[in-house]
Structure formats: C-alpha cells, structure tokens
Amino acid sequence: MALTPQLRDQIESLIASHQIVLFMKGTREQPQCGFSATVVGLLNQLVPSYKTINILADPLLREGIKEFSSWPTIPQLYINQEFIGGCDIVREMFSNGDLFDVLKLAKPKAITPSITITSPAADALKNALEDAPDNESIRLKIDVHFEHGLSLGPKQPEDIEVHQNGISLFLDNISAPRANGITIDYISSGLQGSGFEIHNPNSPPAVKNMTVKELKKKLDAKENFYLFDVRTKEEWELYHIEGATFMMNVPQEELDTLDKNAVLVFQCLGGGRSARAAEQFSQKGFRNVYNLTGGINAWAKEIDPSLTIN
C-alpha cells in the first residue's frame, strides 16, 4: 500500500507533537502482543508519560508506518522525532544504557538495596516458591510511578540479589535503587482481603489539592511559591490569574533546576490537565506539589466573577 501524502502528514504530526511516541499493537494499559508489551514495560520503568498509537485501530496507519519508517514490524519507537527501532533494538539499548542517553536520563548506579521482609511475607513467598518451577525465583519490579510488582520468573544475568529472612529476592538495576529501605509485609485479613503490602519510603508524595480560596490567601500574603498555568497560549491570552506563570514560556532547563522542596501549584481551566502536569512533577521528586481544584473555572466563580469563561 502506497504511503499517501495525507497519511505521511498524519504520521509526521503525531511524531512531532510528542517527545516519545510508540506505535504499537494495543494500548499502554492493554498491549495486544508480547513485543509491544516488552517495550511498554521498559518505557514504564524510565518515563512517567509517553504517547502510544494503537495501529490495530487503523489498518491504513498500520501499513503506512511500516513504509514511513522503512521498518517491517511493530512496535516502533520514536524519540524526539527520531526513529529508534523495534522491540529487539529498544531492549538492547535499555540493557547497554544507550536508551538512557537518548532520553537524557542518568544511568542507575548498581546498588544492593536494604530490604526488610517480615515473617508473614517470607512464609507467603516460600509457599509461592513451593508450587513454582525450579527455574523461577521471586522478582520485584518498581516502575517510574513507584508501582510495585512481585512475581515469579527466571533469574536474569544482570539481576541484583537480596537475601533476607530466608528469601532470595531478585531485582533489575532500575528497580534496585527505588527499593532501598522498603518493607514487604503480608496481610492475611482485612477489608481488602489477603495480600502483600509494600511500604516504600522512596515513593514520591501524592499530589495535593488546593482550593481557589487557599490560593487567593497565598497570593495576597505574597508567599514564595510557583503558580504554573498549563493551558494553551490562546487560553492564557484570553484570561489568566494575576501572579500565574504561563508554563510554556518557561525553559525546560529552568524547570529542571527548581528546588525539589519548592511549592508548585498547577492550574488549567477545570483541573484535569493541571492534575496530569502536577503528577509528572511529583514523579520527578518534587515534594510540595498541588493541583488547583476546579481550575480557573472555580477562580472565576468564587474569586473573580469579572472573568468571562466560555
């Protein structure tokens, strides 16, 4: 199938509108093939957000991206509008560290984390191993969102082993630093039933909500904090809260050097876009991150009725 000019423009627009774009089978939440699931799993360990395109939903795009990239298989990864490759290449780049360089991420230092496994958890893990094949072990994976995954699986050559309370626990070198200081417990009863419970002191704090009245008090008191407006330029020019900063005007290098203890408040029209932005900064280690509840809609209703919001 020939790649039409319209389809080429569509693909170029998708690639240009996001730093990381993965053309895959299925979605990030539900990959529809093992190769796509592998790349998603690798990206989830490194970055909090990226764009996925489900080529199964568009047969023309499914064939067009192959011709566009001169690459016959799916998935296909683009970073900063540059074609990176398919599953095997991405997996190799992850292993040798090249993917960190492309994403401008610091390579993890190999450490053996300190982990506490309570006696109830150790007993539950031993029971799980009794029914497992001989080549499987207890594995712990912690992704960039600090979501924890305990599973059974074969040991890998690059694994880091932690032996505690009679249990050998295996982690990849990405998860190991994130696991330092964690406690793994097993709860045998309760409202949510039995299961493992992991306490991780490294998990970034959750995004907190701020009302428009609380924001008004901060502004009136001239407190030292950042109020970032994450809306579009057109929205910003129509109306904005005095004292806010239009986030698209702030250079990335300036955002990267902000104090991790600084108070950051994110605001949009209704609170949805700003919640996503706030979550990204929380995942980067910022400790005082707020989302403005109701956004500028609530500000116009409760604080400044002179604003006309369409």
N, C-alpha and C positions, 0 to 999 in steps of 0.2 A: 504494500500500500504506500503510495507516494505521500510524502510529508507536505501538506498544503501550506501556503503562506499563513493562513489563518491559524492553523494548528501550531505552526512554528512560533507565531506571535504569542499564542496562549502559553506555550511551554516557557518561552523566554520571560514572560510576565510573571509566571509562578516562581521561577528561579530567582528573578531579580527582587521579588517582594519579600523574601525571607532569607536570613543568613544560612539556615540549614534546611534543605528540602530533601525528603526521602520519597521517591516513587516506589510504591510497594504494593503487595497484594494484601488487602485488608486495611485495618487501621492500627494506630499505635496501641489502642486498647485491645484490639482483637486481630492480630496478624493471621493471615489465611495461608501462610506457607512457612516452613521451617527456616528458609533463608531470610525472609523478611523478619521473622521473629528474632533471629540471631542479631541482625543489625539494630533492631529496636532495643534489644537487651543491652547492647554495647553503648548506644547513644544514651539510654536511660541512666547509665552509670556516670555519664560525663556532663550532660547538659540538662537543665530543667525544662526546656521547651524547644520544640522544632516543628516544622511543618511536614505533615505526611499527606501524600496524594494516593488515594486508592484507585489504582489503574483498573481493577476489576469492575468498577462502576462506569468506565468509559472505554469501550473497545477501541475507538479511534486513538485515544491517548495512549492506550496500552501498546499499540503498534507504533505510534508516532514517536514516543520517547526512545524506542529502540533505534529508530533511524536518526533521530536528533543527536543521540549520544554516540552513535556507531557502536552500540553495545547490545548484544543479543538477548540478555537475560534481565530479570527483575529479582531483587530490588536494585535501584540505582540511587546513589547518594551524591548530592551537590552541596558544596560548602563555599560560601561567598562567590556564587555563580560559577564555580569551577567543578567539573565532573571529577569525582573521587574514584568511583568504581562500584563494583558489586559486592556481594557478601564476602567472598574469599579475600578480596583486597582490603576491605574495611576491617575484617578480622585480623589480617596480618599487620595492618597499620596500628591497630589497637595494641597488639602484642609487642611490636617493636618500638612503640612510642611515637610514631610519626603522626598518628591521629591527634595526639595532644598538641603537637606543633602546629598542625593545620588549624586547630580550634583555639590556638593561643592559650592553652591551659598548662599549668605547672604539672610536671610529671610527678606522680606519687612516689614518696620515699618508702622503700621497703622497711616495714617495721613489724615486729611481733606484738600484737596488742595484748593488753591486760584484760582478761575476760573472766567474769565470775559466773559459774554455772551452779545454781542451787541444787540441793539433793533431789527435790521432786523433779526438776528439769533433767538432771542426769539420769534418773530412773526411767523417765519417759523416753529419753533419747536412746538408752540402752535397749528398751523394749522395741523401739522402731528398728534398730540395727539387727535384732534377732530375726526379723522377718525379711530382711533385705538381702539381695545377692552379695556374695563375698567381695565383689569389686567395688561396692558402693560405700560411701562414707557420709558423715554429717557435714553439710556445707552451709555456710552463712554468707548471704549476699546483701549488701546495703547499697541502694542506689542513690542518685544525687538528691532525691527527695527524702532521704533517710527512711525509706520504706524497707523493712527487714524481711528477708526470705530465708527460712530454714527449710532445707530439703535434703533428700538423699541423692547422691550422684557420685560418679567416679572421680578420683583424685586427678588433678592436673599438674603437669610438671612445674608450673610457676606458683603453685599454691603455697600459702603460709599456714603452718600447722600450729595450733594452740592446744595444749593438753591440760585439762583442768577437771578436777573431780571425777577422774576415771574416764573422761570423754576426750576423744581427739576431734577437734573442730577444724575444718579447712576453709580458708578464705582466699579470694584473689587479692592481688596487691592494691586494687582500688578500694575494696571493702575494708581491708585491714586497718588503715588509719581511722576510718569512720567508726570502727568497732572498739577503739581503745577506751576502756573503762566501763563497758556495758555489763549489765547483769541479765542473765537469761533465767527466767523462773517458769514454773508450770503451775497453773491454777486449775485445780480439779473440780471446782464447783463455782457457782455464782450465776448471775442473771444471764451472762453470755455463754455459759457452759464451760467445758474444759478446754484448755489450750495453753500454748506458750505465751509468755508475756516478757517483752524485752524492754528494759529501761536503758536509754542511750543518752548520756549527758552531752553528747556532741550534736544532738538534733537541734536545728535552729528553732528559735521560739516561733510560735504561731503568730500570724498577722492579727493585730488587734483592731477593733473598730473604734472610730472616733465620730461623735455626733457633730453636727454643724455648730451647735451651741458651745461645745467644748473647743472647737476650732476657733470660734469667734473670741473666746476668752484668751486663748493663746496669742492670737493676733493683736488683741487690744493690749495685752501685757507685754508685747514685743519680745516674746520668748524666742530663744535661739533654736529654730528648727527649720526643716525644709518642707515646703508645700509644693509638690510636683503635680502639674496639670498634664495628664497623659492623652488629652483629646487631640483632634486634628487641628491643623493651623486655621482652617476655616471656622471651626467652633471657637477656638481661642480668640480670634479677631472679632467675633460677634459679641462675646461677653466672657469675662473671667473674674475670678475673685481677686481683689486687690491684695497683693502680697504673695500671690502664687507665682511660680516659675513655669514657663512653658517648656516641658521636658525635652521636646525635640530640638530645642536650641542649646541644650547642654551637651558639650562634647563627651564622648564615651570615656575618654581618659580622665576627665574631671569626675565623672560618676564613680570610676574605679578607685579613685583616691579618697573618697569620702570616709570619714571616721566610722568604723563599724558600730560605735555607740551613739552616733548621731540619731536624732529623732527625725524620721522620714514619714511624711503624710502624703498619700497618693489620692488624687481626685479626678473624676471624669464626670460624665453627665448624670449617670444614675448609680454608679458604684461597681459595675461589672468589669469594665476594662481596668479600672484602677486596682481592683482586687487581684487581678492576674499580675499586674505590674508589681504590686506590693509583695505577692508571693515569690516572685523571682528574686527580689532583693532580700527577702528573708532567707531564701535558699542559699544566697551568697554569703550569709553570715551576719547580716545586719540585725541588731538585737532590739531595736525600737522602731518597728515598722507598723504603720497604721493605714487603714483604708477609711476614707470619709464615707460614712453611711448615707446613702441617698444621693451623693454627689452634689453637683451644682443645682439639680432639681430641688433638693432639700434646702440648699442655701437660699434659693430664690423664694421658697415658700416660707421659711422660718426666720431668715435673717434679713434678706434684701428683696422685698416684694417688687422693687422697681425693675428688676431683671425680667425680661420677657423671654420665656423659654418656649420654643415651638416644638 
